[in-house]
Amino acid sequence: MSEMIKVGMADLKLCISPNAITTLGLGSCVGIAIRDPITKIGGLAHIMLPDSTKISNNQCIAKFADTGIAELVRIMVEAGASRNRLVAKIAGGAQMFALQGKSETIAVGARNAEAVVKILGEMKIPILARDTGDSYGRTVEFFPETGDFIIKAVGKDIKKI
Amino acid sequence: MEGMYFDILSEIGNIGAGNATTALAQMLNTKVDMKVPKVELLEFSQVGEAMGGEEQLMAGIYQIVEGDITGSIMFLLEEKSAITLISKLMGTPEVDNAFEFGEMEHSALKEIGNIITGSYLSSLSTLTNLKIIASIPAISIDMCGSILSVPAIEFGAVGDKMLLIQTEFSDDVKLTGFFILVPDLESYDKILSSLGM
């Protein structure tokens, strides 16, 4: 029996095939699914902010792109994944509200997605697919067995990337 | 300190919701009752659940707050409540799905949000004697979790919890709405000191 593991906001978890892992209602946050295709060890992080070094209250490592991705990779390697084989898929980073240039927060979705791409690049983890930006929320499901990343949005067809 | 801040915002929530009830009654031209608001300080991971699940469809009306304090305020309305309210306000039949709303319904919901958050902010302004101005509202009809990511990210920059005020209005039907107020750090001090703390 396989299980669907749930990841909350500012949270990350390990997921080993045949289990699958999900996070619900990603808005401006970004979901990062990482997988080792050989051992089929995977994981998912749901980050809220781009950079832990810019904020004094940064104990919650799963909240930030930099510390969240590093921690996810660490627990995956600890579970037996190969650091060099890791590949990623990402989704989220939407701009939920259209308020003309009023606040920095409004563009945080784009900044989150940008930060995730940069960090994965620095860590030499290839991004196989992405579904980021736009103005709608996304629920994602990740299957470490196949690497399928399923994206669901209100009023839209289910997407597999 | 967090406890005191919580108490103050709760009290402001109570008064604000009272004012909002009056505004709503005038708008709908009917009698509106309000339950005592439920105020909770929640971990990010719990907020979606507290509002009925991260994937529940909701209408979120978001405004930036400026003036003596800065931050943002959001009013969220459950899908069913939004549908009922729009039908009553516009005299049209209830739609099946809030995602079907057009430009006109969006404008009406923005105005409702504007009036309700305005009541809340004016009680905060009266209590603190601070000048508070709200921007033009923006709307999103989407999954609760996605809408919440916006105030959560703002809270996320200062802490790991957010303050949720749940308000239930009723006349012949029940309307459930939520307020989320996010003053930034500097404003937090200003609110406290203006109240003599």
Interface residues (C-beta under 8 A of the other chain):
Chain A: G8 M9 A10 D11 L24 G25 L26 G27 S28 C29 M48 L49 I55 N57 Q59 C60 K63 A94 M96 F97 A98 L99 K102 S103 T105 V108 S135 Y136 G137 R138 T139 V154 G155
Chain B: F44 S45 V47 G48 G53 E54 E55 L57 G60 Y62 I64 S72 F99 S135 I136 A138 I139 S140 I141 D142 M143 C144 G145 S146 I147 L148 S149 V150 A152 I153 E154 G156 A157 V158 G159 D160
